[in-house]
Amino acid sequence: MIQAVIFDLDGTLADTIGDIGAAVNSLLAERGYAQHDLDVYKLMVGNGFANLMRRALPDEVVADEILFSSLASEAAARYAARALATTKPFEGVVDLLEALSTRGIPCAVLSNKPDPMAKTMIALLFPAAKFLAVLGDRPGVPRKPDPSEALAIAASSGIPAERWAFVGDSGVDMATGSSAGMTPLGVSWGYRSVGELLESGASAILRTPADLLCYL
């Protein structure tokens, strides 16, 4: 039986893709590079902002380490400045978090989004939620799908990893949950396909946020 839950952020708790795409496209347009549709950005996210920029920029730019680092930093700053312009929780997520709180189910967030941004976003989008931890990408700390941070969250709670669900919208999330010995649950409302989730080890697919309550 699941006794605690770790959530991914982008594509799972909140619909962030519009602001991500707008921030990166503004830089690409200004520099004369090809822009991308939002559906393309949905396939770019999930492995950290630097990796997103490696996918968004031309190969010759990525090969120039100094230029790439400068552009990636500028894009990150542009995103930080407008991160909540259109971003909002997915329908039903706020109600789910309230239901989990009422049942006394501990919850945490583990994202590959830069750590300060992840913490700020969660605080502003879900002010009533009480998460055990909100962790994003930090220097020197392995990001998902490495299970280290998921296991650290579980260890700090005293609840065995096998009693946790890892809920996310990508193969990265499913791999993280599986590697941590948790129950990986994929969400169908996110940015990746159900096929990717199942191929990456999802134990089940949630069609709505409330479906999670069936696993408690």
N, C-alpha and C positions, 0 to 999 in steps of 0.2 A: 504494500500500500504506500502511496506517495504521501510524504509528510511535509515536504518543503519544495519550493520551486525557484529555479533560476531562469530569468527571462533574458533573451536578447533584446536589443532596443530598436534599431532601425528595421522596419519591415515586420516587427513583431508587436511591440507596444505602441509605436508611433509611426505615422506616415511621413517620413522625412525627405523623400526622394525629390520633391519639387524644389525645396530649398538647396539641396545638394547640387542638383542639376543646374539651377539658375546661377549659383555662385561660380561653379566651374565653367559653365558656358560663357559667363561674362568675361572671364579671363581669356578663354580661348578666342572669343570674338575680337577682343582688344588686341591680341597678339597675332591675329590673322590665321589661327589654326581652325581646323574643322570642328564644328560643334556636334553634340550628340543628342538624340532624342531621349526622353525620360525612360523609355523602355530599355534603352541601352545602358543607362546608368543603373538600372535595377540589377543588371548582370555584373556591373563593376564593383558595387559595394559589397562589404562583408569581410574584407581582409585588411582593413585599416585604410586611412586616408591616403597615405603615401602610395599604396598599391593601386588605389583608385586612380590617382594621378598618373601612374605608370601606364594604365590602360587608356586614359583619356588623351594623353599627349602623343604626338608623333614619335616614332621609334628613335629618330635622330636627336630629338630633344631629350628623351630619356637617357640616351647614351652619353650626353654631356652632363656629368654629375653636378657641376656648379650651376648650370642653367636650370637643370631639373629641380635641384634643391630650392633655388630661388622661386621658381614658379609654383612649386608645391606649397611653400610657405605662404606665398601671396594668396593662393586659392584657399588655403585653410583660414586665413584671416578674413577673406571675403565671406566664407561660409559662416564663420563665427559671428560676423556682424549681422547676418540675416537668418540665423539658424532656426528662428521661430516665426519667420514671416508668414509661412503657410503651413508649417508643421503642426500636426494635431494628433491626439490619440486615435487609434482605430476604434470604430464603433464597437461598444461592448467591453472595451478594455478597462475603463474606469469602474464599471459595475463589477467586473471580474475581480479587480484588486480589492474592492470593498467586500465582496463575498469571501475572498480568501482571508482578509483581515478578521472578519466576523467569525470565521471558523478557526482562527488562531494558527493559520498556515504561514510559516516564515517564508519570506520572498526576498530575492536579491536580483540585481541586474548585472550582467557581464557583457560588455560591448567591445568591439574593436574601434569604436569612435574614440578620438582623443579624450583622455580622462577628464579634464576640466569641463569640456563641453558636455560629456555624458552626464556628469553630476549636475551641472546647471540645467540641462534639459529636463532631467527627471524631476528636479525640484520644482520647476516651473509648470511642467505639464501635469504632474501628479502630486500636488502639494499635500494632499491628505494621506498619501500612501506612506507606510513606514517600512522601508526596506532595510534588511540586515546589512547590506552592502550595495554600493553602486560603484562598479569598477569599469574603467575604460582602458584604452591603450596608453601605457606608460613606458618611458625609456628603461631598458634593462629588464623588462618583465615580458615573458613570452605571451603572445596574443593567441586567441583561439585560432586553430583547433587544439592547441596545446591545452591539456586539462588542468594544468597546475593551479590556476586561479579558481577554477570551479571547485577543485578539491580543497583549496584553502578556505573557501567560503563554507563548504560543508564541515570541515574540521572545526572552524570557529564556532559553529552552531551547536556542535555536539550530536548532530543528526547524521547517521551513516550515509555515505554517498549513494548507496543503493536505494535509499528512501527519498532521493531527490528526483524531480523531473527537470529536464533541461528543455526549455520551450524556445523554439526559434524558427526562422523562415528560410534557412539556407543549409546546404550540405555542410558548411563549416560548423554550424550549430549542432547538427546531428552527430558529426564526428566528435565534437567536443564532449557532448553528453555521453556518447558510447565509450570514449576513452576514459572518462571519469567514472564509469560504472553506474551512471545515472540512467534514467529512462528518457530517451530522446523523443520529444513530441514535436512534430512539424505543424506549422500553421499554414492554411491554404490561402489566407488573405495577404500574404507578404509578397516579396519581390522575386522569389524563385518558384519553380514548378513543383507540383506534387511529385512528379517523377524523380526530380533531383533529391527531394527529401527522402523518398523511399529507398532510392539507390544508395543513399548515404547512411542508411541505418535507422530511419525513423520507426519507432515502435507503433506509432499511430499518427493519423492526421486529424488535427482539430479544424473543423469547418467554421466554427464561431468561437470567440473567447470563452463563452459559457460551457463549451464542451469539456474544458479542462476539469470542471468540477466533477465530472463522471469518473475521474481517475483518482479521486481522493478517498 
